[in-house]
Amino acid sequence: MNKNEIEQEIYREMAEKLKEIAKMPFDKGLPFLQREAWRLADKYDTDGGNVFNILMTYMNKEKKQ
């Protein structure tokens, strides 16, 4: 997989998890989001901050379109 494909896959997986998080109270959703970001970071050999950055970047692009 190239960098773009990895970013798209991370975004796709995180977008699915955001649907679950939306139903949770904030104090439960934030740790869940963090665990998922770090899980994907391990899966794609990056770090959680980068996963979160990819999520925010792709959400911003999606919103502009």
C-alpha positions in Angstrom: 0.0 0.0 0.0 1.2 3.5 -0.7 0.9 6.4 1.6 -2.4 7.7 0.1 -4.0 4.3 0.3 -3.0 3.9 4.0 -4.4 7.4 4.8 -7.7 6.5 3.1 -7.9 3.2 4.9 -7.2 4.9 8.3 -9.9 7.5 7.5 -12.4 4.9 6.5 -11.9 2.8 9.7 -11.9 5.9 12.0 -15.1 7.2 10.3 -16.8 4.0 11.2 -15.7 4.3 14.8 -16.9 7.9 15.0 -20.4 6.5 14.4 -20.1 4.4 17.5 -18.5 7.3 19.5 -21.3 9.7 18.6 -23.7 7.6 20.7 -21.4 7.7 23.8 -21.1 10.3 26.5 -18.0 12.5 26.1 -16.2 11.0 29.1 -16.5 7.5 27.5 -16.1 8.5 23.8 -12.8 10.3 24.2 -10.8 7.3 25.6 -12.5 5.1 23.0 -11.3 7.4 20.3 -7.8 7.4 21.7 -7.7 3.6 21.9 -8.9 3.3 18.3 -6.3 5.9 17.1 -3.5 4.0 18.8 -4.8 0.6 17.5 -4.8 1.9 13.9 -1.4 3.5 14.5 0.0 0.1 15.5 -1.7 -1.6 12.5 -0.3 0.9 10.0 3.0 1.5 11.7 2.5 5.2 12.6 1.5 7.0 15.7 -1.8 8.0 17.2 -1.3 11.7 16.6 -0.8 11.1 12.9 -4.0 9.0 12.8 -5.9 11.8 14.4 -4.3 14.3 12.0 -5.4 12.1 9.0 -8.9 12.0 10.4 -9.2 15.7 10.8 -7.6 16.4 7.4 -9.9 14.1 5.5 -13.0 15.3 7.4 -12.1 18.9 6.4 -11.7 17.9 2.8 -15.0 16.0 2.8 -16.8 19.0 4.4 -15.4 21.4 1.7 -16.7 19.3 -1.2 
